[in-house]
Amino acid sequence: MLLFPVAVAPSEHNIRLLTDMGFSRARAVNALRRTGDNVETATTFLLQEDPEEVAAAERDGDSSGGASSQEEEDAGDMRGQ
């Protein structure tokens, strides 16, 4: 479910805020993309995720909580800019 209709690249600052709260980078990037790079909304999104689904995704090797491989690559590309 995309909460924000226009794709917005998450800022490194906002990613850092979420990872400093204890969320994985992949989950932070995913949440920020879904919420238009809004930290408050992304935090709410992350806190409301079903813990069982997150745990299952992490067990299956998808620590993004739903982010695709392409999203992971894009996040890596943004770090290099």
C-alpha positions in Angstrom: 0.0 0.0 0.0 1.5 3.3 -1.1 0.4 6.1 1.2 2.0 8.9 -0.7 1.0 9.1 -4.5 4.3 10.6 -5.8 7.6 8.8 -5.4 9.9 10.8 -3.1 13.5 9.8 -2.4 14.1 9.5 1.3 16.7 12.0 2.7 19.7 10.6 4.4 18.8 12.7 7.4 15.4 11.2 7.8 16.8 7.7 7.2 19.3 8.3 10.0 16.5 9.5 12.4 14.6 6.3 11.9 17.7 4.0 12.1 18.7 5.8 15.3 15.3 4.8 16.7 16.3 1.2 16.1 14.6 0.5 12.7 16.7 -1.2 10.0 17.8 1.0 7.2 15.8 -1.1 4.7 12.6 -0.7 6.7 13.3 3.0 7.2 13.8 3.6 3.5 10.6 1.7 2.7 8.5 3.6 5.2 9.9 7.0 4.1 9.2 6.1 0.5 5.6 5.1 1.3 5.0 8.3 3.3 6.7 11.0 1.1 9.8 11.3 3.3 7.7 12.3 6.3 9.4 11.1 9.4 6.4 11.4 11.7 4.1 9.4 9.4 6.9 6.9 8.6 7.4 6.3 12.3 3.7 5.7 12.8 3.7 3.4 9.8 6.7 1.4 11.2 5.1 1.2 14.7 1.8 -0.1 13.3 3.4 -2.8 11.2 2.4 -6.3 12.2 5.3 -7.7 14.2 4.7 -11.2 13.0 4.8 -10.1 9.3 8.0 -8.2 10.0 9.6 -11.2 11.7 8.5 -13.5 8.9 10.0 -11.1 6.3 13.2 -10.9 8.2 13.4 -14.7 8.5 12.8 -15.0 4.8 15.7 -12.6 4.1 13.5 -9.6 3.4 14.5 -7.2 6.2 12.8 -4.3 4.4 9.3 -5.1 5.6 8.2 -5.2 2.0 10.8 -3.3 0.0 11.8 -4.9 -3.2 15.3 -5.7 -4.4 15.1 -2.7 -6.7 14.2 -0.4 -3.7 17.2 -1.7 -1.9 19.4 -0.9 -4.9 17.9 2.5 -5.2 18.6 3.2 -1.6 22.2 2.2 -2.2 22.4 4.5 -5.2 21.1 7.4 -3.1 23.9 6.8 -0.6 26.5 7.3 -3.3 25.1 10.6 -4.5 
